[in-house]
């Protein structure tokens, strides 16, 4: 009798917790849909092909600047972040130096973005002579996203079973060959997740971009010129709105930002799913 009562109690608690989690998930989905629908409804018809492709009256320069900043930031931060994660997980022990390095990474993750902006303004824009430019902003943002890439990649490397490494070493491969040909391919889905998170942070930042990239609305021809990203354009429109249509244009710009993030995330998820499928077939 007592065992039956305990079983019913556990089943009830299990269903209750499942219901709470389902309600929480539903709340998240509803909130996301509400934000997206509100943004798209408030753009008041400004979102059209001309708005996306016209360099004079549209936001084509801002789209190009944003893509430049994202690509350069990822190109700089990804090799450094992956190499650091490999060192921390595959080569390092638990020495005082490693603990200091981990503390430094955690500290980098907690520094406010405006501090990164001031650092980039003093070091990259003035000390190194880049001025307010895309490359200065990208270097600044690459430092910001390093903790995200390092921690996510390291967790992905930790999830790879040691039997993979031991089997490769037993077949005569060196440690470096094992990491390159066995560990990294298996950890690629997690690495792609870190790229998604990093891109999301780069696209959404405004304070460091404002200080290092600038407000220039011209079409950038090279990464050594100033520009205006979508977030800065959105900030400028809402903060300096003088025309009635400025808020409609701001919401249209926000809609483009949402679409850009969704496209990047969806593309990366598809690539990750295909790679996992191929990896499963190989194994």
C-alpha positions in Angstrom: 0.0 0.0 0.0 2.8 2.4 1.0 4.8 1.6 -2.2 1.7 2.2 -4.3 1.2 5.6 -2.6 4.8 6.6 -3.1 4.6 5.6 -6.8 1.5 7.7 -7.3 3.1 10.6 -5.5 6.2 10.4 -7.8 4.0 10.2 -10.9 2.0 13.2 -9.7 5.2 15.2 -9.1 6.6 14.2 -12.4 3.5 15.3 -14.3 3.4 18.5 -12.3 7.0 19.4 -13.1 6.5 18.5 -16.7 3.5 20.8 -16.8 5.5 23.7 -15.2 8.2 23.2 -17.8 5.7 23.1 -20.6 4.1 26.3 -19.4 7.5 28.0 -19.2 8.4 26.9 -22.7 5.0 28.1 -24.0 5.6 31.5 -22.3 9.0 31.8 -24.0 7.5 30.9 -27.4 4.6 33.3 -27.0 6.9 36.1 -25.9 9.2 35.6 -28.9 6.2 35.6 -31.3 4.8 38.7 -29.7 8.0 40.6 -30.0 8.5 39.5 -33.7 4.9 40.3 -34.6 5.0 43.7 -32.9 8.2 44.6 -34.7 6.9 43.6 -38.1 3.5 45.3 -37.6 5.2 48.5 -36.5 7.4 48.9 -39.6 4.4 50.4 -41.3 5.2 49.1 -44.8 8.7 50.5 -45.0 10.3 47.1 -45.4 10.5 46.5 -49.1 13.1 45.6 -51.8 14.0 49.3 -52.3 14.6 49.7 -48.6 17.0 46.8 -48.6 18.9 47.6 -51.8 19.0 51.3 -52.2 22.2 52.9 -50.9 20.8 56.4 -50.7 17.4 56.1 -49.1 17.6 52.5 -47.9 19.8 50.5 -45.5 22.2 48.7 -47.9 25.3 50.5 -46.5 24.3 49.4 -42.9 23.7 45.8 -44.0 27.2 45.7 -45.7 28.9 47.3 -42.7 27.2 44.8 -40.4 28.3 41.8 -42.5 31.8 43.2 -42.7 32.0 43.6 -38.9 30.6 40.1 -38.3 32.9 38.4 -40.8 36.1 40.1 -39.6 35.3 39.6 -36.0 34.6 35.9 -36.4 37.7 35.5 -38.7 39.9 37.0 -35.9 38.2 35.4 -32.8 37.4 31.9 -34.0 41.0 30.6 -34.5 42.2 32.2 -31.3 39.1 30.9 -29.3 39.3 27.3 -30.7 43.1 27.1 -30.1 42.6 28.4 -26.5 39.9 25.8 -25.9 42.0 23.0 -27.3 44.9 24.0 -25.1 42.8 24.3 -21.9 41.0 20.9 -22.5 43.6 18.8 -24.3 47.0 20.0 -23.1 46.7 21.8 -19.8 46.4 20.3 -16.3 45.1 22.0 -13.2 48.1 24.2 -12.4 47.9 27.7 -11.0 48.6 29.2 -14.4 45.6 27.4 -15.9 43.4 28.6 -13.0 44.6 32.1 -13.7 43.8 31.8 -17.4 40.3 30.5 -16.6 39.8 33.4 -14.2 40.9 35.8 -17.0 38.4 34.3 -19.4 35.6 34.6 -16.9 36.6 38.2 -16.2 36.5 39.0 -19.9 33.0 37.6 -20.1 31.8 39.9 -17.3 33.3 43.2 -18.5 30.6 45.7 -19.6 30.6 46.3 -23.4 31.2 50.1 -23.0 34.6 49.3 -21.4 35.5 47.3 -24.5 34.4 50.3 -26.6 36.7 52.6 -24.7 39.6 50.1 -25.0 39.0 49.8 -28.7 38.8 53.6 -29.1 42.1 54.1 -27.3 44.1 51.1 -28.6 42.8 50.3 -32.1 41.5 53.7 -33.2 44.2 56.0 -31.8 47.2 54.0 -30.7 47.4 51.8 -33.7 46.1 54.5 -36.0 43.1 52.7 -37.6 40.7 55.5 -36.7 37.0 54.9 -36.5 36.8 52.0 -39.0 35.3 48.6 -39.5 38.5 46.8 -38.7 38.9 48.7 -35.4 35.4 47.7 -34.4 35.9 44.1 -35.5 39.0 43.8 -33.5 37.2 45.2 -30.4 34.3 42.8 -30.8 36.6 39.8 -31.4 38.0 40.3 -27.9 34.4 40.5 -26.6 33.3 37.2 -28.1 36.4 35.3 -27.2 35.0 34.0 -23.8 31.8 32.8 -25.6 33.8 30.8 -28.2 36.3 29.5 -25.7 33.8 28.3 -23.1 31.4 26.8 -25.6 34.1 25.0 -27.6 35.7 23.7 -24.4 32.4 22.2 -23.2 32.0 20.6 -26.6 35.5 19.1 -26.4 34.8 17.8 -22.9 31.7 15.9 -24.3 33.8 13.8 -26.7 34.4 10.4 -25.0 38.0 9.6 -24.1 37.6 6.3 -26.0 37.8 8.3 -29.3 41.2 9.7 -28.3 42.5 6.4 -26.9 41.5 4.5 -30.1 43.2 7.0 -32.3 46.4 7.0 -30.2 46.3 3.2 -30.2 46.3 3.1 -34.0 49.6 5.1 -34.0 48.3 8.7 -34.4 50.0 11.5 -32.6 48.1 13.7 -30.1 47.9 16.5 -32.6 46.6 14.3 -35.3 44.0 12.9 -32.9 42.8 16.4 -32.1 42.6 17.5 -35.7 41.1 14.4 -37.3 39.1 12.9 -34.4 38.3 15.3 -31.7 37.6 18.5 -33.6 35.3 16.9 -36.2 33.3 15.3 -33.4 33.1 18.6 -31.6 32.1 20.6 -34.7 28.4 21.0 -33.8 29.4 22.6 -30.4 31.9 24.8 -32.2 29.1 26.0 -34.6 26.9 26.7 -31.6 29.7 29.0 -30.3 29.8 30.7 -33.7 26.0 31.3 -33.5 26.3 32.8 -30.0 29.2 35.0 -31.1 27.5 36.3 -34.2 24.4 37.1 -32.1 26.5 39.2 -29.8 28.3 41.0 -32.6 25.1 41.8 -34.4 23.4 43.1 -31.2 26.2 45.3 -29.8 25.9 49.0 -30.0 28.2 50.8 -27.5 31.6 49.5 -28.6 30.5 49.8 -32.3 29.5 53.4 -31.9 32.9 54.3 -30.4 35.0 52.3 -32.8 33.1 52.0 -36.1 31.4 55.3 -36.1 28.2 56.8 -37.6 29.1 57.2 -41.2 26.2 56.3 -43.5 28.3 56.0 -46.6 28.8 52.6 -48.4 32.2 51.2 -47.0 34.5 50.1 -49.8 37.1 48.5 -47.5 37.2 47.4 -43.9 39.5 50.3 -43.2 36.7 52.9 -43.6 34.1 54.0 -41.1 30.5 52.8 -41.3 27.2 52.4 -39.5 25.9 49.0 -38.5 22.2 48.1 -38.3 22.1 48.5 -34.5 23.7 51.9 -34.6 21.3 53.0 -37.4 18.4 51.8 -35.2 19.8 53.7 -32.2 20.3 56.8 -34.3 16.8 56.7 -35.8 15.1 56.3 -32.4 17.3 58.7 -30.5 17.4 61.5 -33.1 13.9 61.0 -34.6 12.7 64.3 -36.1 10.4 63.0 -38.8 7.2 61.0 -38.2 8.4 58.2 -40.5 11.7 57.7 -38.5 10.1 55.3 -36.1 8.6 53.3 -39.0 12.1 53.1 -40.6 13.5 52.1 -37.2 11.1 49.2 -36.9 11.8 48.2 -40.5 15.5 48.1 -39.6 14.7 46.0 -36.5 12.8 43.6 -38.8 15.9 43.2 -40.9 18.0 42.5 -37.8 15.5 39.8 -36.7 15.5 38.3 -40.2 19.3 38.3 -40.4 19.6 36.5 -37.0 17.0 34.0 -37.9 18.7 33.2 -41.3 22.1 32.8 -39.7 20.8 30.6 -36.9 18.7 28.5 -39.2 21.6 28.0 -41.7 24.0 27.0 -38.9 21.5 24.6 -37.5 21.0 22.9 -40.9 24.7 22.6 -41.4 25.1 21.2 -37.9 22.3 18.6 -38.5 23.8 17.5 -41.8 27.2 17.2 -40.2 25.9 15.1 -37.4 24.1 12.9 -39.8 27.3 12.3 -41.8 29.3 11.8 -38.7 26.8 9.2 -37.5 27.0 7.4 -40.8 30.8 7.4 -40.6 30.8 6.1 -37.1 
